[in-house]
């Protein structure tokens, strides 16, 4: 593709009139950092767009001393309903969690804070397994799934080799009223509307 971009500067502004577009929403308030992307079949899946955007920012911003981690906000009740209602035993639960912001609460959050404080970890991945089946009624399972569902990680459950639940395919979505459609300027009330819909 033809482009007037400077190959030495990945952030050079360019014009690609034939690219498909998807509107996005960004909220950087300390207690709710949310990035929303419009679903457009032509532009691609929002999760893929977000993953590639974050990857590009991190790769091209090595000198700023920070890294962005982003996960979809999912429906925690979906996870608990699916794993508790599954006819067979849940033999493994895998999770990929980022260490929390200061305002996060719960046992999972406290454990991850200790991990960050003591060994400087910014991410934790693990799998709990049992051939006989895990106790999915334990409050620890609910706490981990709750933590992940708020956009702090991914969680997946399997029954032997069968994937029973994968949070990457249970992403929350909401319909934005026309009054809040992006028009290139700040839209008053949009952040409050989205937080209310997502119950954040």
Buried (B, 14 or more C-beta within 10 A) or exposed (E): EEEEBEEEEEEEEEEEEEEEEBBBBEBEEEEBEBBBBBBBEEBBBBBEBBBEBBEEBBEEBEEEEEEBBBBBBBBBEBBBEBBEEBEEBBBBBBBBBBBBEEEBEBEBBEBBBEBBEEEEEEBBEEEBEEEEBBEBEEEEBBBBBBBBBBBBBBBBBBBEEEEBBBBBEBBBEEEBEEEBEEEEEEBEEBBEBBBEEBEB
